[in-house]
């Protein structure tokens, strides 16, 4: 019984860790996209100021 309870807890923790890993990957991807947009906006701003 104790082993089954431990396995159940480990399974829940594993699922939770998978969700957290997915969320972290998603956030990193979004941060990267935002960075690209920010860089593009900075370049656009620099060009418009040069005109």
HTML snippet that shows the backbone in 3Dmol.js (N, CA, C, O; Angstrom):
<script src="https://3Dmol.org/build/3Dmol-min.js"></script>
<div id="view" style="width:600px;height:400px;position:relative"></div>
<script>
const pdb = `
ATOM      1  N   UNK A   1       0.826  -1.205   0.000  1.00  0.00           N
ATOM      2  CA  UNK A   1       0.000   0.000   0.000  1.00  0.00           C
ATOM      3  C   UNK A   1       0.865   1.263   0.000  1.00  0.00           C
ATOM      4  O   UNK A   1       0.611   2.204  -0.752  1.00  0.00           O
ATOM      5  N   UNK A   2       1.886   1.265   0.852  1.00  0.00           N
ATOM      6  CA  UNK A   2       2.771   2.433   0.929  1.00  0.00           C
ATOM      7  C   UNK A   2       3.486   2.643  -0.405  1.00  0.00           C
ATOM      8  O   UNK A   2       3.618   3.774  -0.873  1.00  0.00           O
ATOM      9  N   UNK A   3       3.947   1.545  -1.015  1.00  0.00           N
ATOM     10  CA  UNK A   3       4.638   1.638  -2.302  1.00  0.00           C
ATOM     11  C   UNK A   3       3.720   2.220  -3.369  1.00  0.00           C
ATOM     12  O   UNK A   3       4.140   3.052  -4.173  1.00  0.00           O
ATOM     13  N   UNK A   4       2.468   1.779  -3.373  1.00  0.00           N
ATOM     14  CA  UNK A   4       1.499   2.268  -4.350  1.00  0.00           C
ATOM     15  C   UNK A   4       1.258   3.771  -4.154  1.00  0.00           C
ATOM     16  O   UNK A   4       1.176   4.528  -5.122  1.00  0.00           O
ATOM     17  N   UNK A   5       1.148   4.183  -2.902  1.00  0.00           N
ATOM     18  CA  UNK A   5       0.943   5.601  -2.595  1.00  0.00           C
ATOM     19  C   UNK A   5       2.149   6.427  -3.037  1.00  0.00           C
ATOM     20  O   UNK A   5       1.995   7.518  -3.586  1.00  0.00           O
ATOM     21  N   UNK A   6       3.340   5.903  -2.797  1.00  0.00           N
ATOM     22  CA  UNK A   6       4.566   6.594  -3.214  1.00  0.00           C
ATOM     23  C   UNK A   6       4.623   6.716  -4.733  1.00  0.00           C
ATOM     24  O   UNK A   6       4.978   7.768  -5.266  1.00  0.00           O
ATOM     25  N   UNK A   7       4.270   5.633  -5.427  1.00  0.00           N
ATOM     26  CA  UNK A   7       4.292   5.646  -6.892  1.00  0.00           C
ATOM     27  C   UNK A   7       3.282   6.650  -7.427  1.00  0.00           C
ATOM     28  O   UNK A   7       3.559   7.364  -8.391  1.00  0.00           O
ATOM     29  N   UNK A   8       2.105   6.704  -6.796  1.00  0.00           N
ATOM     30  CA  UNK A   8       1.074   7.654  -7.199  1.00  0.00           C
ATOM     31  C   UNK A   8       1.569   9.088  -7.015  1.00  0.00           C
ATOM     32  O   UNK A   8       1.366   9.941  -7.879  1.00  0.00           O
ATOM     33  N   UNK A   9       2.217   9.340  -5.887  1.00  0.00           N
ATOM     34  CA  UNK A   9       2.761  10.678  -5.608  1.00  0.00           C
ATOM     35  C   UNK A   9       3.851  11.033  -6.617  1.00  0.00           C
ATOM     36  O   UNK A   9       3.891  12.151  -7.130  1.00  0.00           O
ATOM     37  N   UNK A  10       4.731  10.074  -6.896  1.00  0.00           N
ATOM     38  CA  UNK A  10       5.806  10.310  -7.868  1.00  0.00           C
ATOM     39  C   UNK A  10       5.242  10.556  -9.259  1.00  0.00           C
ATOM     40  O   UNK A  10       5.754  11.388 -10.008  1.00  0.00           O
ATOM     41  N   UNK A  11       4.184   9.828  -9.601  1.00  0.00           N
ATOM     42  CA  UNK A  11       3.544  10.009 -10.901  1.00  0.00           C
ATOM     43  C   UNK A  11       2.947  11.411 -11.017  1.00  0.00           C
ATOM     44  O   UNK A  11       3.088  12.072 -12.046  1.00  0.00           O
ATOM     45  N   UNK A  12       2.278  11.858  -9.951  1.00  0.00           N
ATOM     46  CA  UNK A  12       1.703  13.213  -9.948  1.00  0.00           C
ATOM     47  C   UNK A  12       2.799  14.266 -10.052  1.00  0.00           C
ATOM     48  O   UNK A  12       2.663  15.248 -10.781  1.00  0.00           O
ATOM     49  N   UNK A  13       3.884  14.051  -9.318  1.00  0.00           N
ATOM     50  CA  UNK A  13       5.001  15.006  -9.362  1.00  0.00           C
ATOM     51  C   UNK A  13       5.636  15.031 -10.745  1.00  0.00           C
ATOM     52  O   UNK A  13       6.025  16.089 -11.240  1.00  0.00           O
ATOM     53  N   UNK A  14       5.736  13.865 -11.360  1.00  0.00           N
ATOM     54  CA  UNK A  14       6.310  13.779 -12.700  1.00  0.00           C
ATOM     55  C   UNK A  14       5.441  14.532 -13.710  1.00  0.00           C
ATOM     56  O   UNK A  14       5.952  15.257 -14.564  1.00  0.00           O
ATOM     57  N   UNK A  15       4.122  14.349 -13.602  1.00  0.00           N
ATOM     58  CA  UNK A  15       3.197  15.066 -14.496  1.00  0.00           C
ATOM     59  C   UNK A  15       3.294  16.570 -14.272  1.00  0.00           C
ATOM     60  O   UNK A  15       3.295  17.356 -15.219  1.00  0.00           O
ATOM     61  N   UNK A  16       3.375  16.953 -12.999  1.00  0.00           N
ATOM     62  CA  UNK A  16       3.489  18.376 -12.662  1.00  0.00           C
ATOM     63  C   UNK A  16       4.789  18.955 -13.226  1.00  0.00           C
ATOM     64  O   UNK A  16       4.796  20.059 -13.770  1.00  0.00           O
ATOM     65  N   UNK A  17       5.878  18.211 -13.096  1.00  0.00           N
ATOM     66  CA  UNK A  17       7.165  18.660 -13.634  1.00  0.00           C
ATOM     67  C   UNK A  17       7.119  18.789 -15.147  1.00  0.00           C
ATOM     68  O   UNK A  17       7.720  19.700 -15.717  1.00  0.00           O
ATOM     69  N   UNK A  18       6.402  17.874 -15.801  1.00  0.00           N
ATOM     70  CA  UNK A  18       6.256  17.951 -17.256  1.00  0.00           C
ATOM     71  C   UNK A  18       5.508  19.219 -17.656  1.00  0.00           C
ATOM     72  O   UNK A  18       5.876  19.894 -18.617  1.00  0.00           O
ATOM     73  N   UNK A  19       4.453  19.531 -16.904  1.00  0.00           N
ATOM     74  CA  UNK A  19       3.683  20.751 -17.184  1.00  0.00           C
ATOM     75  C   UNK A  19       4.550  21.990 -16.985  1.00  0.00           C
ATOM     76  O   UNK A  19       4.505  22.930 -17.779  1.00  0.00           O
ATOM     77  N   UNK A  20       5.336  21.977 -15.917  1.00  0.00           N
ATOM     78  CA  UNK A  20       6.212  23.115 -15.626  1.00  0.00           C
ATOM     79  C   UNK A  20       7.272  23.267 -16.716  1.00  0.00           C
ATOM     80  O   UNK A  20       7.563  24.380 -17.155  1.00  0.00           O
ATOM     81  N   UNK A  21       7.841  22.153 -17.146  1.00  0.00           N
ATOM     82  CA  UNK A  21       8.849  22.191 -18.214  1.00  0.00           C
ATOM     83  C   UNK A  21       8.255  22.753 -19.498  1.00  0.00           C
ATOM     84  O   UNK A  21       8.879  23.564 -20.181  1.00  0.00           O
ATOM     85  N   UNK A  22       7.036  22.311 -19.822  1.00  0.00           N
ATOM     86  CA  UNK A  22       6.358  22.810 -21.018  1.00  0.00           C
ATOM     87  C   UNK A  22       6.113  24.311 -20.902  1.00  0.00           C
ATOM     88  O   UNK A  22       6.364  25.063 -21.844  1.00  0.00           O
ATOM     89  N   UNK A  23       5.623  24.743 -19.740  1.00  0.00           N
ATOM     90  CA  UNK A  23       5.350  26.165 -19.524  1.00  0.00           C
ATOM     91  C   UNK A  23       6.631  26.987 -19.637  1.00  0.00           C
ATOM     92  O   UNK A  23       6.628  28.067 -20.229  1.00  0.00           O
ATOM     93  N   UNK A  24       7.721  26.480 -19.074  1.00  0.00           N
ATOM     94  CA  UNK A  24       9.007  27.187 -19.150  1.00  0.00           C
ATOM     95  C   UNK A  24       9.487  27.308 -20.587  1.00  0.00           C
ATOM     96  O   UNK A  24       9.977  28.361 -20.995  1.00  0.00           O
ATOM     97  N   UNK A  25       9.347  26.230 -21.359  1.00  0.00           N
ATOM     98  CA  UNK A  25       9.758  26.264 -22.767  1.00  0.00           C
ATOM     99  C   UNK A  25       8.913  27.283 -23.531  1.00  0.00           C
ATOM    100  O   UNK A  25       9.427  28.027 -24.366  1.00  0.00           O
ATOM    101  N   UNK A  26       7.614  27.309 -23.236  1.00  0.00           N
ATOM    102  CA  UNK A  26       6.698  28.244 -23.880  1.00  0.00           C
ATOM    103  C   UNK A  26       7.082  29.689 -23.550  1.00  0.00           C
ATOM    104  O   UNK A  26       7.108  30.547 -24.432  1.00  0.00           O
ATOM    105  N   UNK A  27       7.380  29.948 -22.277  1.00  0.00           N
ATOM    106  CA  UNK A  27       7.778  31.293 -21.860  1.00  0.00           C
ATOM    107  C   UNK A  27       9.089  31.727 -22.512  1.00  0.00           C
ATOM    108  O   UNK A  27       9.227  32.873 -22.939  1.00  0.00           O
ATOM    109  N   UNK A  28      10.052  30.801 -22.586  1.00  0.00           N
ATOM    110  CA  UNK A  28      11.332  31.126 -23.224  1.00  0.00           C
ATOM    111  C   UNK A  28      11.135  31.456 -24.698  1.00  0.00           C
ATOM    112  O   UNK A  28      11.749  32.383 -25.227  1.00  0.00           O
ATOM    113  N   UNK A  29      10.266  30.683 -25.356  1.00  0.00           N
ATOM    114  CA  UNK A  29       9.981  30.923 -26.772  1.00  0.00           C
ATOM    115  C   UNK A  29       9.339  32.301 -26.951  1.00  0.00           C
ATOM    116  O   UNK A  29       9.702  33.051 -27.857  1.00  0.00           O
ATOM    117  N   UNK A  30       8.380  32.627 -26.076  1.00  0.00           N
ATOM    118  CA  UNK A  30       7.727  33.935 -26.162  1.00  0.00           C
ATOM    119  C   UNK A  30       8.704  35.071 -25.884  1.00  0.00           C
ATOM    120  O   UNK A  30       8.649  36.111 -26.541  1.00  0.00           O
ATOM    121  N   UNK A  31       9.591  34.880 -24.920  1.00  0.00           N
ATOM    122  CA  UNK A  31      10.589  35.901 -24.610  1.00  0.00           C
ATOM    123  C   UNK A  31      11.497  36.126 -25.813  1.00  0.00           C
ATOM    124  O   UNK A  31      11.868  37.260 -26.118  1.00  0.00           O
ATOM    125  N   UNK A  32      11.851  35.047 -26.488  1.00  0.00           N
ATOM    126  CA  UNK A  32      12.702  35.141 -27.669  1.00  0.00           C
ATOM    127  C   UNK A  32      11.988  35.902 -28.789  1.00  0.00           C
ATOM    128  O   UNK A  32      12.587  36.749 -29.451  1.00  0.00           O
ATOM    129  N   UNK A  33      10.704  35.593 -28.995  1.00  0.00           N
ATOM    130  CA  UNK A  33       9.925  36.292 -30.023  1.00  0.00           C
ATOM    131  C   UNK A  33       9.798  37.775 -29.694  1.00  0.00           C
ATOM    132  O   UNK A  33       9.927  38.628 -30.573  1.00  0.00           O
ATOM    133  N   UNK A  34       9.542  38.078 -28.416  1.00  0.00           N
ATOM    134  CA  UNK A  34       9.441  39.479 -28.000  1.00  0.00           C
ATOM    135  C   UNK A  34      10.750  40.219 -28.237  1.00  0.00           C
ATOM    136  O   UNK A  34      10.755  41.380 -28.645  1.00  0.00           O
ATOM    137  N   UNK A  35      11.853  39.537 -27.978  1.00  0.00           N
ATOM    138  CA  UNK A  35      13.169  40.122 -28.205  1.00  0.00           C
ATOM    139  C   UNK A  35      13.370  40.450 -29.682  1.00  0.00           C
ATOM    140  O   UNK A  35      13.881  41.516 -30.025  1.00  0.00           O
ATOM    141  N   UNK A  36      12.964  39.529 -30.551  1.00  0.00           N
ATOM    142  CA  UNK A  36      13.071  39.766 -32.000  1.00  0.00           C
ATOM    143  C   UNK A  36      12.238  40.972 -32.414  1.00  0.00           C
ATOM    144  O   UNK A  36      12.689  41.811 -33.194  1.00  0.00           O
ATOM    145  N   UNK A  37      11.017  41.052 -31.886  1.00  0.00           N
ATOM    146  CA  UNK A  37      10.131  42.176 -32.210  1.00  0.00           C
ATOM    147  C   UNK A  37      10.726  43.489 -31.713  1.00  0.00           C
ATOM    148  O   UNK A  37      10.688  44.506 -32.404  1.00  0.00           O
ATOM    149  N   UNK A  38      11.274  43.445 -30.505  1.00  0.00           N
ATOM    150  CA  UNK A  38      11.894  44.638 -29.923  1.00  0.00           C
ATOM    151  C   UNK A  38      13.069  45.107 -30.784  1.00  0.00           C
ATOM    152  O   UNK A  38      13.223  46.302 -31.034  1.00  0.00           O
ATOM    153  N   UNK A  39      13.890  44.166 -31.232  1.00  0.00           N
ATOM    154  CA  UNK A  39      15.024  44.514 -32.092  1.00  0.00           C
ATOM    155  C   UNK A  39      14.556  45.111 -33.411  1.00  0.00           C
ATOM    156  O   UNK A  39      15.111  46.101 -33.888  1.00  0.00           O
ATOM    157  N   UNK A  40      13.528  44.498 -33.996  1.00  0.00           N
ATOM    158  CA  UNK A  40      12.988  45.014 -35.256  1.00  0.00           C
ATOM    159  C   UNK A  40      12.426  46.419 -35.058  1.00  0.00           C
ATOM    160  O   UNK A  40      12.616  47.290 -35.907  1.00  0.00           O
ATOM    161  N   UNK A  41      11.736  46.643 -33.942  1.00  0.00           N
ATOM    162  CA  UNK A  41      11.181  47.968 -33.656  1.00  0.00           C
ATOM    163  C   UNK A  41      12.282  49.003 -33.461  1.00  0.00           C
ATOM    164  O   UNK A  41      12.156  50.144 -33.904  1.00  0.00           O
ATOM    165  N   UNK A  42      13.352  48.605 -32.802  1.00  0.00           N
ATOM    166  CA  UNK A  42      14.478  49.520 -32.593  1.00  0.00           C
ATOM    167  C   UNK A  42      15.105  49.916 -33.924  1.00  0.00           C
ATOM    168  O   UNK A  42      15.459  51.077 -34.132  1.00  0.00           O
ATOM    169  N   UNK A  43      15.241  48.943 -34.823  1.00  0.00           N
ATOM    170  CA  UNK A  43      15.812  49.224 -36.144  1.00  0.00           C
ATOM    171  C   UNK A  43      14.899  50.152 -36.934  1.00  0.00           C
ATOM    172  O   UNK A  43      15.366  51.074 -37.603  1.00  0.00           O
ATOM    173  N   UNK A  44      13.593  49.903 -36.853  1.00  0.00           N
ATOM    174  CA  UNK A  44      12.624  50.755 -37.552  1.00  0.00           C
ATOM    175  C   UNK A  44      12.682  52.179 -37.010  1.00  0.00           C
ATOM    176  O   UNK A  44      12.658  53.148 -37.769  1.00  0.00           O
ATOM    177  N   UNK A  45      12.758  52.289 -35.692  1.00  0.00           N
ATOM    178  CA  UNK A  45      12.835  53.602 -35.057  1.00  0.00           C
ATOM    179  C   UNK A  45      14.107  54.333 -35.486  1.00  0.00           C
ATOM    180  O   UNK A  45      14.069  55.523 -35.796  1.00  0.00           O
ATOM    181  N   UNK A  46      15.217  53.626 -35.501  1.00  0.00           N
ATOM    182  CA  UNK A  46      16.491  54.235 -35.901  1.00  0.00           C
ATOM    183  C   UNK A  46      16.427  54.716 -37.349  1.00  0.00           C
ATOM    184  O   UNK A  46      16.938  55.787 -37.677  1.00  0.00           O
ATOM    185  N   UNK A  47      15.801  53.921 -38.207  1.00  0.00           N
ATOM    186  CA  UNK A  47      15.677  54.321 -39.622  1.00  0.00           C
ATOM    187  C   UNK A  47      14.781  55.551 -39.770  1.00  0.00           C
ATOM    188  O   UNK A  47      15.095  56.468 -40.529  1.00  0.00           O
ATOM    189  N   UNK A  48      13.670  55.563 -39.045  1.00  0.00           N
ATOM    190  CA  UNK A  48      12.750  56.698 -39.170  1.00  0.00           C
ATOM    191  C   UNK A  48      13.365  57.977 -38.600  1.00  0.00           C
ATOM    192  O   UNK A  48      13.098  59.073 -39.093  1.00  0.00           O
ATOM    193  N   UNK A  49      14.190  57.831 -37.557  1.00  0.00           N
ATOM    194  CA  UNK A  49      14.862  59.008 -37.004  1.00  0.00           C
ATOM    195  C   UNK A  49      15.935  59.523 -37.952  1.00  0.00           C
ATOM    196  O   UNK A  49      16.254  60.712 -37.950  1.00  0.00           O
ATOM    197  N   UNK A  50      16.491  58.626 -38.762  1.00  0.00           N
ATOM    198  CA  UNK A  50      17.542  59.017 -39.701  1.00  0.00           C
ATOM    199  C   UNK A  50      16.966  59.779 -40.894  1.00  0.00           C
ATOM    200  O   UNK A  50      17.683  60.507 -41.580  1.00  0.00           O
ATOM    201  N   UNK A  51      15.668  59.605 -41.135  1.00  0.00           N
ATOM    202  CA  UNK A  51      15.059  60.271 -42.306  1.00  0.00           C
ATOM    203  C   UNK A  51      14.862  61.761 -42.096  1.00  0.00           C
ATOM    204  O   UNK A  51      14.364  62.449 -42.986  1.00  0.00           O
TER     205      UNK A  51
END
`;
const viewer = $3Dmol.createViewer("view");
viewer.addModel(pdb, "pdb");
viewer.setStyle({}, {cartoon: {color: "spectrum"}});
viewer.zoomTo();
viewer.render();
</script>
